Amino acid sequence: MSELRWNPQLRQWVIVAAHRQDRTYKPPADFCPLCPTLPGAFPTEVPAEDYDIVVFENKFPSLTQPAPPVGIKGSELYRTAPAEGICEVVLYSPDHRTTLAREPVRRIGNLISVWIDRSRELGSKPNIRYVLVFENKGDAVGVTLHHPHGQIYAFPFIPPTIQTELDAAQEHHSSTGRCLYCQILEEEARDQVRIIAQNSGFCAFVPFFARYPFEVHLYPRRHVQYLADLSAAEQEALASLLKDVLVKYDELFGFPLPYMMVLHQAPSRGEYPYYHFHIEFYPLNRTESKLKYLASVESGAGTFITDMTPEDQAAKLRGEK
Amino acid sequence: MVEKQVQLKEDGRYIIFYTFPEKKKDEDVIPCPNCAGTPSSDNG
């Protein structure tokens, strides 16, 4: 079904999941598989007439536990491995038409506690090294189901972007004795111009080095490695600031802004005292009708070109321009 | 306290229902600092 193939050029794993080609693609709202199952109606993924927040195993997972045997013979150069892991779907609400931005802070807070519960449980399972909580929202990002939902991938390896961040954070800590992310927070607090919203527990800003249009990062003010490290007050602060950022996104062009939201936590096993939990948003709209494409320079060279300064992006998100 | 109920679907996949206690309606309403005493929804 799925397998891992090692890319020796970039030194990273690729998940080959050919069965996902046939997954459900944009069904009409009347046949949404993520809505509750109503009496007499077709059975959906949720065998209940109503629900609050639901998590279930993805029907078309990229990673499974136990993983099937690898379907191709590799070599010393062409390494392969079983696609061991878990893929979950998180339904935010039974309401098909809502979005996270439209939900009250209380429900966002409830969702955070579900993220914490799943991160703990999945991270404690054998062979799991990293738990990635994320949301793909909107056609522009390629979502196949419009019902408000996020996903969780429990990986058998540390994904390369996270590994790069870990390496950078460790090196910075070794050379300066300081947390890279705490120092970024200080720089943003000093400059002010890229901050779009903040409260006692968290700060949201367009980073100095933003790659995507209207990219926003949310950092906790306290140096913590995991979502589960947040106090109850910090979880409330995060829910409130997430709501604030999501509303700003939807107000930017007057429609629900497509985005990718990714929670960056430390790996499930090991000690990473130099890392700093945070959330990153990557929208794709550079204007109301124009999208940012990851073209040759981005895809082929790994260098992003942005068409607008992060300072201008932050001002627009604050509603100033 | 959140209620967590785990079920198995017909095809063997698990599904977890998280049910949170409903707060009273006025708990979702926070006082607006700009208009003393006038409530403001947390929906922004």
HADDOCK unambig.tbl for C-alpha pairs under 7 A between the chains (distance, minus, plus):
assign (segid A and resid 52 and name CA) (segid B and resid 18 and name CA) 6.29 0.50 0.50
assign (segid A and resid 52 and name CA) (segid B and resid 19 and name CA) 5.42 0.50 0.50
assign (segid A and resid 53 and name CA) (segid B and resid 17 and name CA) 6.31 0.50 0.50
assign (segid A and resid 53 and name CA) (segid B and resid 18 and name CA) 5.24 0.50 0.50
assign (segid A and resid 53 and name CA) (segid B and resid 19 and name CA) 6.69 0.50 0.50
assign (segid A and resid 54 and name CA) (segid B and resid 16 and name CA) 5.65 0.50 0.50
assign (segid A and resid 54 and name CA) (segid B and resid 17 and name CA) 4.77 0.50 0.50
assign (segid A and resid 54 and name CA) (segid B and resid 18 and name CA) 5.92 0.50 0.50
assign (segid A and resid 55 and name CA) (segid B and resid 15 and name CA) 5.72 0.50 0.50
assign (segid A and resid 55 and name CA) (segid B and resid 16 and name CA) 5.07 0.50 0.50
assign (segid A and resid 55 and name CA) (segid B and resid 17 and name CA) 6.70 0.50 0.50
assign (segid A and resid 56 and name CA) (segid B and resid 14 and name CA) 5.74 0.50 0.50
assign (segid A and resid 56 and name CA) (segid B and resid 15 and name CA) 4.13 0.50 0.50
assign (segid A and resid 56 and name CA) (segid B and resid 16 and name CA) 6.07 0.50 0.50
assign (segid A and resid 57 and name CA) (segid B and resid 13 and name CA) 5.79 0.50 0.50
assign (segid A and resid 57 and name CA) (segid B and resid 14 and name CA) 6.03 0.50 0.50
assign (segid A and resid 57 and name CA) (segid B and resid 15 and name CA) 6.71 0.50 0.50
assign (segid A and resid 104 and name CA) (segid B and resid 42 and name CA) 6.23 0.50 0.50
assign (segid A and resid 104 and name CA) (segid B and resid 43 and name CA) 5.26 0.50 0.50
assign (segid A and resid 105 and name CA) (segid B and resid 42 and name CA) 6.35 0.50 0.50
assign (segid A and resid 105 and name CA) (segid B and resid 43 and name CA) 6.96 0.50 0.50
